[in-house]
């Protein structure tokens, strides 16, 4: 996680485009401070997820996306459920 943060910071620091934009703002008489917020999430893959990936290319699942089952119901991961709850969106338990 720390390495990813360092890589993002380094990329921004080394960007000629960002430096040029900040330079223009300074030349216009403004002090500049840049604050970026990144949310990086990690979700441990469940065993069934890797099984789904392998079967996604089979003939019987041609019309089924990896996020839906054969009946067309959407499969939500725990991360999906947390995200929807954070947005105050209730999930119909039957639609899982």
N, C-alpha and C positions, 0 to 999 in steps of 0.2 A: 504494500500500500504506500509506504514511504517512497519507494523507488518510483512509483507512478506519479506521485505528487512532485517529486524532484524533476522528472522528465517533462511534465507539463510546465512547471516554472521555467525550466531551462529553455523550452521551446518558445515561450512567450518572450523571455529576455533576449533571445537571439533573433527575434523576428524583425527584419528590416522594415516591413510594412507597419508594424506596431510602432517602432521607433520613429518612423517618418510621420505617422499620424500624431503622435505625442509631440514631436518637434513643431508641427504646424500649430497645434493648440498653444504651445508655449510662445511661439512667435506672435500669436494673436494677443498675448498679454495675460494668459491664464496660467495659474499653477495647476499641475496635473497630478492626480493620484489615481491609481488603477486598483480596483478591488474586484476580484472575480470570485464567484462562489461555484464550486463544483460539487455535485453530489455523486459519489461513486459507490455503488452497491455491489455486494457480493452475495450470491445465492448458491449454496451447495446444490449441485445437481442431484436429483433423486435417481435411483436405479431405473425407475420406469421411464424417465426422460431419455436415457441413452437407448433403451429398448425401442422407444418410439422413433428415434432418429434412424435406427437401423431398418425398421419396418416401413418407413415413410416412402421408400421407393418401390414397395411391392405392388403388384397389380391390383389387389383388393382394396388398397387405400388410395387409389388414384384421385378420387373425388373428395377425399377427406384431407383437410389441412392438418398440419401437426398440432394445431391448437383446438381442434374439434374432434369429437368422436363420431362413430358411424351414424348416430342418430342426429348429428348436426349440433349437439350441445357443446358449448365452449368449455374447454378444460382450463381452469384457473390454477396457477401455481400459488404457493403461499405468499410469494412476493407480489403477485397480482392482487391477491386479497388484501394485503397490507396497504398497497397503493390506493385501492378503491376506498378502503376504510379511511385513509388519511384525507381523501377528498370528500368524505362523508357520503359516499355512495353505498347504499345497502345492496347486498347481493341476495338474490332469490336462491335459497338453498337447493331448490329443484333444478336450477339451471346449471349447476356445477356438473 
